Amino acid sequence: MSPRQLNVVSHCARSPWFSRSWNENALYGEYAGRLALLSIGGDTEAEYWALRKSVGLFDVPERPVEIRGRDAVKFINYLFTRPCDALDAGRGSYGLLCHQGGGLVCDGILFKLDTDRYWYVHADADVYLWLVAHAHDFAVEIHDPRSWVLQVQGPASMAVLARACDGGAPPDFKYFDAFQGRMGGQEVLVSRTGWSAELGFEVYNLDPEVDGPALWDHLIDAGTEFGMVGCSQLAMNIRRIEGGILNYGTDMGWDTTPYDMGLGMFVDLDSHDFIGRDALTGASRETRFTGFKCEPRSLRYGAAIKLAGKSLGRVSAYEISPYLQCGVGFGLFDSAAAMSAADLVIADRNGRDCPIELVAPPFYDAAKNIPRGLPPLDGMPD
């Protein structure tokens, strides 16, 4: 392990199942102050196909923060670009936080666990401090539940869930549902969500003193019959790009509005006041973010997207798709008008210009049927 790797491992918080997901060839990064398992040192393409065709188990670093108290709904409505009044207990909803200038503070999933009790599972940003800083006029408590998450993703995931839940899975477990139950005798929150654009679920420990190795082993045992293997974020990253899932901190951030990213459907300017509403009311509604395809070359994140030598934007994500057999990526442009240019190129790692074709994401399964457990309209891999 490199000195940088040792430094990352030493100062970041490790997941409760670190001893099960770690090996000497693993590659780590930092995410929200937590150790992020980027690669387990194996065959990333094999992991990708396990995710697509069977099921994979992922150690991921996203973290929840709890909002509870008499003013929880009022507080959430003040912070989020959509109100939560209609969210039922046991359901989740995609939620955006904006600052006063209309840029994105973070994105994530808001779950209603009970009356006046919510979890916001968020990306790589200090959401806890953001919430605390704005909670002074509200009767709420901001709490770190010290919970970690495992993702079980792939076509066989619901069969694994039925095996893993003590007493079996709920009979009608819909997309974005969540329930509190037990796995291997340990208390967990299970949500039918994920970051892979595949059918799947996530498992959160409810007890901060969870026996992590035991929970990991329990899930592996439940998935053995279905070929479940431990997988890395590199494999998931390919699939999330194919599926049009954005990543806070690389694709979007403090300087991009929801409209810049094509996320205007998650902004409700009419029903409530919230931080950033005034700025968003006067902001451009034009999107300056899109996907692209190209030959399967090696491209750098952050590389310039150029027309006749002039930079019009940058690459925010890129991978080579084993299914589509081409390069797929995301580009953030300087303006919406720049996206209409033809003959766009990106210099590959060898300095050669690589022509690109702009494609609105997702790259397939446009109706997002796969994570809902429905057949995609545009086929599946052979």
C-alpha positions in Angstrom: 0.0 0.0 0.0 1.4 3.4 -1.0 2.2 6.1 1.7 -0.8 8.1 0.5 -3.0 5.1 0.9 -1.7 4.5 4.4 -2.4 8.1 5.3 -6.0 7.9 4.0 -6.6 4.6 5.8 -5.1 6.0 9.1 -7.1 9.3 9.4 -10.5 8.4 7.9 -13.3 6.6 9.7 -13.5 2.9 8.7 -16.7 1.1 8.1 -17.8 -1.6 10.6 -17.2 -4.2 7.9 -13.7 -2.9 6.9 -12.1 -6.2 7.9 -14.3 -8.0 5.4 -14.0 -5.7 2.4 -10.2 -4.9 2.9 -7.4 -6.7 1.1 -3.8 -5.8 0.4 -4.6 -4.8 -3.2 -7.5 -2.5 -2.3 -7.5 1.1 -3.3 -9.1 3.7 -1.0 -10.1 7.3 -1.1 -11.8 9.8 1.3 -15.5 10.6 1.1 -17.4 12.7 3.7 -14.6 12.0 6.2 -15.0 8.2 5.7 -12.8 5.7 4.1 -14.1 4.9 0.6 -13.3 1.6 -1.0 -12.7 2.5 -4.6 -11.3 -0.8 -5.8 -10.8 -4.2 -4.2 -7.9 -4.9 -6.5 -9.8 -7.4 -8.8 -11.3 -7.4 -12.2 -13.5 -4.3 -12.4 -15.2 -5.5 -15.6 -16.1 -8.9 -13.9 -17.6 -6.9 -11.0 -19.6 -4.8 -13.4 -21.1 -7.9 -15.1 -21.8 -9.4 -11.6 -23.8 -6.2 -10.9 -25.6 -6.4 -14.2 -26.3 -10.1 -14.3 -26.5 -11.4 -10.7 -25.8 -9.4 -7.6 -23.0 -7.5 -5.8 -22.3 -6.3 -2.3 -20.8 -2.8 -2.0 -19.1 -1.1 1.0 -20.0 2.5 0.4 -19.3 5.7 2.5 -22.5 7.8 2.2 -23.7 8.9 5.6 -27.0 9.8 7.1 -27.9 12.7 9.4 -31.1 12.6 11.5 -33.5 15.5 11.8 -36.1 15.1 14.6 -38.4 17.2 16.7 -41.6 19.2 16.7 -40.5 21.5 13.9 -38.9 18.8 11.7 -41.2 19.3 8.7 -41.0 23.1 9.0 -37.2 22.9 9.1 -36.9 20.5 6.2 -39.2 22.7 4.1 -37.0 25.7 4.9 -33.9 23.9 3.7 -35.0 21.7 0.8 -36.0 22.7 -2.7 -39.2 20.5 -2.4 -41.5 20.3 0.6 -41.7 17.1 2.6 -45.3 17.4 3.8 -46.6 14.7 1.5 -43.8 12.2 2.3 -45.2 9.2 4.2 -43.5 7.2 6.9 -41.5 4.4 5.3 -40.8 6.4 2.1 -37.8 8.2 0.7 -37.5 11.1 -1.7 -34.6 12.6 -3.6 -33.7 16.0 -2.0 -31.6 19.0 -2.9 -30.1 21.6 -0.6 -29.2 25.0 -2.0 -27.4 28.0 -0.6 -28.6 31.6 -0.8 -27.1 32.0 -4.2 -29.0 29.1 -5.7 -26.0 26.7 -5.9 -26.1 23.2 -4.7 -24.9 22.5 -1.1 -25.5 18.7 -1.5 -27.9 16.1 -2.8 -29.2 12.9 -1.2 -32.2 10.8 -0.2 -34.6 12.1 2.5 -36.3 9.2 4.4 -39.2 9.7 6.8 -38.8 7.1 9.5 -41.6 8.2 11.8 -43.6 11.3 12.8 -41.2 14.2 13.1 -38.2 11.9 12.5 -36.2 11.9 9.2 -32.9 10.7 7.9 -31.1 12.5 5.1 -28.5 10.2 3.5 -26.2 12.6 1.7 -23.2 12.8 -0.5 -19.7 14.1 0.2 -20.4 17.5 1.9 -20.5 18.6 5.5 -24.3 18.5 5.7 -24.3 18.1 9.5 -22.8 21.5 10.1 -25.0 23.1 7.4 -28.1 21.8 9.3 -26.9 22.8 12.7 -26.0 26.3 11.4 -29.6 26.8 10.3 -31.5 25.1 13.1 -31.4 27.8 15.7 -34.9 29.1 15.1 -36.5 25.7 15.0 -37.5 23.1 17.6 -35.4 20.4 16.1 -32.4 18.2 17.0 -29.7 17.4 14.5 -28.2 14.0 15.3 -25.5 11.8 13.9 -26.9 8.2 14.1 -23.4 6.8 13.5 -24.8 4.6 10.8 -23.1 3.1 7.8 -24.5 1.6 4.6 -24.0 -1.5 2.5 -25.6 -1.7 -0.9 -26.8 -5.0 -2.4 -27.4 -4.3 -6.1 -28.3 -6.4 -9.2 -31.1 -8.5 -10.7 -31.0 -11.1 -7.9 -31.0 -8.5 -5.0 -34.6 -9.0 -4.0 -34.1 -12.8 -3.7 -31.1 -12.0 -1.4 -33.3 -9.6 0.6 -35.9 -12.3 1.2 -33.1 -14.6 2.6 -31.3 -11.9 4.6 -34.3 -10.4 6.5 -35.2 -12.2 9.8 -38.8 -13.4 9.1 -38.6 -12.5 5.4 -38.9 -9.3 3.4 -42.0 -7.1 3.4 -44.5 -8.4 0.7 -44.9 -5.1 -1.1 -41.5 -3.4 -1.0 -41.6 -0.7 -3.6 -38.9 1.5 -5.1 -37.9 4.2 -2.5 -39.7 2.3 0.3 -37.8 1.9 3.6 -38.5 -0.3 6.7 -36.9 -1.0 10.0 -36.2 -4.7 10.7 -33.6 -7.2 11.6 -30.9 -9.1 9.7 -29.0 -11.9 11.5 -30.5 -10.6 14.8 -29.2 -7.0 14.3 -31.4 -3.9 13.9 -31.2 -2.3 10.5 -33.0 0.2 8.2 -33.5 -1.2 4.7 -34.3 1.0 1.7 -35.1 0.0 -1.8 -32.6 2.5 -3.3 -29.0 2.5 -4.6 -26.4 4.2 -6.7 -26.1 1.7 -9.5 -29.3 2.2 -11.7 -29.9 -1.5 -11.0 -32.5 -3.3 -8.9 -31.3 -3.2 -5.4 -31.5 -2.3 -1.7 -29.4 -0.6 1.0 -28.8 -1.7 4.6 -28.1 0.8 7.4 -27.1 -0.3 10.9 -29.5 1.2 13.5 -27.2 0.2 16.4 -24.0 2.3 16.5 -22.3 -0.8 18.1 -23.2 -3.0 15.2 -21.2 -6.3 14.7 -20.1 -5.3 11.2 -18.3 -8.5 10.2 -21.3 -10.6 11.3 -23.7 -8.4 9.2 -21.4 -8.7 6.2 -21.1 -12.5 6.6 -24.9 -12.7 7.0 -25.5 -10.9 3.7 -22.8 -13.0 1.9 -24.5 -16.2 3.1 -27.9 -14.9 2.0 -26.4 -14.2 -1.5 -24.2 -17.2 -2.0 -26.8 -19.2 -4.0 -27.2 -16.2 -6.3 -23.5 -15.7 -6.9 -23.2 -12.5 -4.8 -19.7 -11.2 -4.6 -18.0 -8.2 -3.0 -17.7 -5.4 -5.5 -16.0 -2.0 -5.8 -17.1 1.6 -6.5 -15.2 1.5 -9.7 -17.6 -1.1 -11.1 -20.6 0.9 -9.7 -19.3 4.1 -11.2 -19.5 2.7 -14.7 -23.1 1.7 -14.1 -24.1 5.0 -12.5 -22.8 6.9 -15.5 -24.7 4.6 -17.9 -27.8 5.2 -15.8 -27.4 9.0 -15.7 -26.9 9.2 -11.9 -25.0 12.3 -10.8 -22.2 12.6 -8.2 -22.0 15.6 -6.0 -18.5 17.1 -5.9 -17.5 16.0 -9.4 -20.6 16.4 -11.7 -22.2 19.2 -9.6 -21.4 21.4 -6.7 -21.5 24.8 -5.0 -21.3 26.7 -8.3 -24.0 24.8 -10.2 -27.8 25.3 -9.8 -30.3 22.5 -10.1 -31.3 24.0 -13.4 -27.7 23.8 -14.7 -27.8 20.1 -14.0 -31.2 19.3 -15.5 -32.6 18.8 -12.0 -35.3 21.5 -12.2 -38.1 18.9 -11.6 -36.8 18.7 -8.1 -37.3 22.4 -7.4 -40.7 23.7 -6.3 -40.7 27.5 -6.3 -44.5 27.9 -5.8 -45.4 25.9 -2.7 -42.9 27.1 -0.1 -40.0 29.4 0.7 -36.6 27.8 1.1 -32.9 28.8 1.2 -32.0 29.8 -2.4 -35.5 30.3 -3.7 -35.1 33.9 -4.5 -31.9 33.2 -6.5 -33.4 30.3 -8.3 -36.5 32.3 -9.2 -34.3 34.6 -11.3 -31.9 31.9 -12.5 -31.6 30.6 -16.0 -33.7 27.4 -16.6 -31.3 26.2 -19.3 -29.3 23.0 -18.7 -25.6 23.1 -19.4 -24.9 19.4 -18.5 -25.2 16.4 -20.7 -23.7 13.0 -21.5 -21.4 12.0 -24.3 -20.2 8.9 -26.1 -16.8 8.4 -27.8 -14.4 5.7 -28.9 -13.2 3.6 -25.9 -10.1 5.7 -25.2 -8.5 6.8 -21.9 -9.8 10.3 -20.9 -9.1 12.3 -17.8 -11.7 13.6 -15.5 -11.6 17.4 -15.7 -10.3 17.4 -19.3 -11.4 20.2 -21.5 -14.2 19.8 -24.0 -13.0 21.8 -27.0 -14.1 23.2 -30.3 -11.4 24.4 -32.7 -8.9 24.5 -29.8 -11.2 26.6 -27.5 -12.5 25.1 -24.3 -16.3 25.1 -23.9 -16.6 22.8 -20.9 -15.0 20.0 -19.0 -15.4 16.2 -18.4 -17.0 15.6 -15.0 -17.2 11.8 -15.3 -15.9 9.1 -17.7 -15.7 5.3 -18.0 -15.6 2.7 -20.7 -18.9 0.8 -20.8 -18.5 -3.0 -21.3 -22.1 -3.2 -22.4 -22.1 -0.3 -24.9 -18.5 -1.0 -25.9 -17.6 2.7 -26.0 -16.6 5.5 -23.8 -19.4 7.1 -21.8 -19.2 10.3 -19.8 -20.7 13.5 -18.5 -19.8 17.0 -19.6 -20.5 20.3 -17.8 -20.4 23.2 -20.3 -19.7 26.9 -19.7 -23.1 27.7 -21.2 -26.2 26.0 -22.6 -25.4 27.5 -26.0 -22.0 25.7 -26.1 -23.8 22.4 -26.1 -25.1 23.0 -29.6 -21.6 23.1 -31.1 -20.6 20.4 -33.5 -17.2 18.7 -33.9 -16.4 18.7 -30.2 -13.3 16.9 -29.1 -11.5 15.9 -25.9 -7.7 15.2 -25.7 -7.0 11.7 -24.5 -4.2 10.8 -22.2 -1.9 10.5 -25.2 -2.7 14.0 -26.3 -4.8 12.9 -29.3 -8.1 14.5 -30.0 -11.1 12.2 -29.4 -14.3 13.2 -31.1 -17.4 13.0 -28.9 -21.1 12.7 -29.6 -23.4 14.4 -27.1 -26.1 12.1 -25.7 -28.8 13.0 -23.1 -28.4 10.6 -20.1 -29.2 7.9 -19.3 -27.4 6.0 -22.0 -30.1 3.3 -21.9 -33.1 2.3 -19.9 -34.4 5.9 -20.4 -37.6 5.1 -18.4 -35.4 3.9 -15.4 -37.4 0.6 -15.4 -34.5 -1.5 -14.2 -34.3 -0.2 -10.6 -38.1 -0.6 -10.4 -37.8 -4.2 -11.2 -39.4 -3.8 -14.7 -38.0 -4.8 -18.1 -36.2 -2.0 -19.8 -37.6 -0.7 -23.0 -34.2 -0.8 -24.8 -33.0 -4.3 -24.0 -30.6 -6.0 -21.6 -27.0 -7.3 -22.0 -26.7 -10.8 -23.5 
